[in-house]
Amino acid sequence: MIIKVLYFAELKDLTGKENEFINIEKNSIESVISSIIEKHPELKPLLIDGDSLKLKKNVSIAINDKIIENNRKETFILKENDKIAFLLPISGG
């Protein structure tokens, strides 16, 4: 299944891309994370909590421009051509 991943802020800087299409084996967010980390291992410390494939609690996900609630992140079912964005916490001063 093909989905579109959108990169913003530091994720965009590290990948050098605004977006890309990826092929995932399962229709889960975990499958997207696994594919992204395989292609861009430099993103792992920003997205992943430890050695698991669990998304950090402070990373938000938007699917088709709608923020997904934290309690739905691991159970959300993706569909062909969905757009997914991982949103890092904003810091600044």
C-alpha positions as CSV (number, residue, x, y, z in Angstrom):
1,M,0.0,0.0,0.0
2,I,1.3,3.4,-0.9
3,I,1.0,6.4,1.4
4,K,2.5,9.9,1.3
5,V,4.6,11.1,4.2
6,L,5.0,14.8,4.8
7,Y,8.1,16.1,6.5
8,F,8.2,19.4,8.5
9,A,10.8,21.3,10.5
10,E,13.8,19.1,11.6
11,L,12.4,16.1,9.8
12,K,12.5,18.0,6.6
13,D,16.0,19.2,7.3
14,L,17.3,15.7,8.0
15,T,15.6,14.0,5.1
16,G,16.2,16.9,2.6
17,K,12.6,16.3,1.5
18,E,9.2,17.9,2.0
19,N,7.4,14.6,1.3
20,E,7.8,11.2,-0.2
21,F,5.7,8.2,-1.2
22,I,6.4,5.0,0.7
23,N,5.2,1.5,0.3
24,I,4.1,-0.1,3.6
25,E,3.3,-3.8,4.2
26,K,0.6,-3.3,6.9
27,N,-2.0,-0.6,7.2
28,S,-0.7,0.6,10.5
29,I,1.2,3.6,11.8
30,E,3.9,1.3,13.2
31,S,4.5,0.0,9.6
32,V,5.0,3.6,8.5
33,I,7.4,4.3,11.3
34,S,9.4,1.1,10.5
35,S,9.6,2.1,6.8
36,I,10.7,5.7,7.6
37,I,13.3,4.6,10.0
38,E,14.7,2.1,7.5
39,K,15.0,4.8,4.8
40,H,16.1,7.6,7.2
41,P,17.7,6.1,10.3
42,E,18.7,9.6,11.4
43,L,15.0,10.3,12.3
44,K,14.9,7.5,14.9
45,P,16.0,9.6,17.9
46,L,13.4,12.2,17.0
47,L,10.5,9.8,16.6
48,I,11.1,6.6,18.5
49,D,11.0,6.0,22.2
50,G,14.1,3.8,23.0
51,D,14.6,0.7,20.9
52,S,11.0,0.0,20.4
53,L,9.0,1.1,17.4
54,K,6.7,3.1,19.6
55,L,6.3,6.7,18.8
56,K,7.4,9.2,21.4
57,K,4.5,10.5,23.4
58,N,5.3,14.2,22.4
59,V,5.2,13.5,18.7
60,S,1.8,14.2,17.1
61,I,0.4,12.6,14.0
62,A,-1.8,14.1,11.3
63,I,-3.5,11.9,8.8
64,N,-5.1,13.6,5.9
65,D,-4.7,17.0,7.7
66,K,-6.4,15.8,10.9
67,I,-4.6,15.4,14.2
68,I,-5.0,11.8,15.5
69,E,-5.6,11.5,19.3
70,N,-2.8,9.9,21.2
71,N,-4.9,7.0,22.3
72,R,-5.7,6.2,18.6
73,K,-2.1,6.3,17.3
74,E,-1.4,2.6,17.7
75,T,-4.8,1.4,16.4
76,F,-5.4,3.7,13.5
77,I,-6.0,1.9,10.2
78,L,-4.4,3.6,7.2
79,K,-5.8,3.5,3.7
80,E,-4.2,3.6,0.2
81,N,-3.1,7.2,-0.6
82,D,-3.4,8.5,2.9
83,K,-1.2,11.4,3.8
84,I,0.6,11.2,7.1
85,A,2.7,13.8,8.9
86,F,4.7,13.5,12.1
87,L,4.7,16.7,14.1
88,L,7.5,17.4,16.5
89,P,7.0,19.5,19.6
90,I,7.8,23.2,18.9
91,S,10.6,24.7,20.9
92,G,12.0,28.1,20.7
93,G,12.8,31.2,22.7
